[in-house]
Amino acid sequence: MDLPGHKPEYLAVDPKTHDVYQNIANLGEFVVIDGATLKVKKTVMTPDVAGNHPLQFDAAHGHVLIGGQNSTIVTYDAAGKFLGKTAVQKSIDQCSLDQRSHLLACAGSGMLTLLRDNASGAPAIVSQMPVERGAHTVGIDEKTGRVWLVWAQPAGDFIQAFAVKP
């Protein structure tokens, strides 16, 4: 299937409907793709995000969470209705979502931000901390709750785990 635009960034799949949510960074939108027919069902403009990059899908809340280059994370419902936005650090690069706790970890611009998605709207910031400027890859271990962060430097590559209290 052909996608609109030319810069697809991140995708997520709704485990209930099998719809695919795909960021289209250069057009400032995401599309909802029918997982069975591979046809675009809906295009959702994201005017509050510049440079759409990370996209996560909270299956229990039915939320699409999108970050970007302008210090904002936005939340839409699965049908594309805007629910709210949260101010974060500039240039979010990557995020990881723990489906059980609804904890969203986002890295970029020398900062690690932890947010908690909530059923009624935009996620709330739980904590923020400065990290190595080059750290932008993040993952959450859903079993232990640890947030993992990796980065590269001329002297070597590094990985660090952070314990998160529920």
N, C-alpha and C positions, 0 to 999 in steps of 0.2 A: 504494500500500500504506500502511497505517497503521502508525506506529511507536509503541512504548510510550513513556510519559512525554510531556513537552512541551518538553524542552530538548536537542535533538540538537546535539552539538558535534563537529566534525571527522568525517571519514570517510576510509577508505583501502580500496583494492581489491587483493586478492591477484591478481597477474597470471597465476598458474598455474590457480587454481580459479575465479576471477572472483567469489569471495565478497566481500561488502562488510562491513567492520567499522565500526560506527557507535557512537560514544559517546552515552550518554543521561545527561547530567549530573545532572538532578534526581533520578534514581533510583539513582545510584551504580553504573552498570553499562555494559556495552557489549553490543551484539547482533551476531550473525553472520547476514547476510542472503544467501540464495542469489541470486546475480546473474541466474540464468535465470528462476526462478519468482517472485522478489521476495517470498519468504516468510522469516520469521525462523526460522533453523535452530536457534539457540541463544542463550540469554541468560546472560551471565557477570557475576556480581556482582564489584565491585571495592572491597572493604571497606578496603583500605589507602590509597585515594585519596579525598580530600574535594574535591568540586567538579570532577569529571572535566572536563578541557578539551582539551588537545592530545592527539591520537591519531596515531600513525605506525605503519606496517607495514613491517618489514624482510623483504623477500621472500625473500632467500637464507637467512636464519635461521628464517623463518616465525614471527616475533615480532610481537606487538602491544604497543606501548609507549605508556603513558598517564601523563600528568602531571596535576597538580591544584593545589589551593590549600593543601595541607598539607605542603609541602617534600618531596614524594616522587614518584619515577617508578617505575612498576611494569611488569613484563614478564610477558606470558602467551604461551604458544605458540598456534598458529593454532586449536587445538581448545579453547582457553580454560583450559588448565592454568596455574596460577600458577607462575612460575619464579623470581621474586625481586624485590627493590625496592632502590632507591638513594636516599639522602638528597641533596636538592638545595636550592636557595634556595626561600623561600616564594613561593607564587603564580606558578607557571609559567603563562605566558600562551600563547605559541606556540612550536612546535618545527619543525625541518626536518631531514630525514634524507637523507644521501648514501647511496644504495643500494650504491655500489661500495666505499666505505671503512667503511660502517656507523657513520659519525660522525653523532651527533645533537646539533644545536645548539638550545638552549632559552633563551628570554629571559623576563624578568619580574622585578619587585621590584628593579630597578636592578642586575641581574646577568646576565651571559651565561655559560652553562655549556655546555661541550662534553663529551660522553660518547661512548664507543665501545661499541656493542652487541657482545655476544659470543655465540657459539653455545650456550654452556652455561648462560646465565642472565641476570641483570640487567646492564645496562651499567655500565661503570666510568667515573668522572670522569677526563677527560684534562686539563682546565684550567677555571678559573673566573676571571672578571675583572669588576670593577665597571664599569657603563656608565651612561649617562644614565637616570635613574629612569623616564622615560616610554617608554623603548625596550622594545618587546614584540613587534615583528614581525621575524622572522628568516627567512633563506633561505640555502641552500647552492648554490653553482655547482658542479655535479658535474664540470665540465671543468677548472676552475682550482683547485677546492678552497677558494675563498674563501667566508667566511661574511659575509653581508650583514645589516646591522642598520639599521632606519629608526625615526625617532621625530619627533614634532611638539613644538614649543615656541611660545609666543606670538610670538617673534621670527622664526620660520620653521621649515620642515621640513628634516630632515637625513638623510643616508644615509652609512654608513661600511662599508668592507670590511676584513676581518681575514684575514691570510694564516694558513693552518693547515699545519703540517708534518705529513706522513704518519706 
